[in-house]
Amino acid sequence: MKIYPLEKSKATKINNHNLSGFFINRLTTLDSKISINFIHLEANGIIGNHKAPVNQILLIVQGEAIVSSKNHTSVSVSKNTAVFFEAGEMHETRTNNGLNAVIIESPDLKDDLFQYNQ
């Protein structure tokens, strides 16, 4: 067994003109096709509008976010919620009070999980 600390103090701060208050703990990659990361987005933080490079799931663990995409207006989501973005989809994530989430990225991800939750 290995235990990995995921505190923000152990994360890498990502600086970019499109990002504010964004920290990432890279968890693993599988065959260079699947990437799994734990993120911290500080209060009033933003992951600015960008194109999903591959299919992506944003799984909110703690806090709330406002997500939007070219095809959808802004939607408020909170913990225990998963958001699926298709490859190429322009989207943005922001938070007023802070957010922790897991991001899973892979060209092989499918959104069929969500059919069971509707």
Secondary structure, DSSP 4 states (H G I P E B T S, - for coil): -------GGGSEE---TTEEEEEEEEEEEETTTEEEEEEEEEEEEEEEEEE-SS-EEEEEEEEEEEEEETTEEEEEEETTEEEEE-TT-EEEEE-SS-EEEEEEE-TT--SGGGGGG-
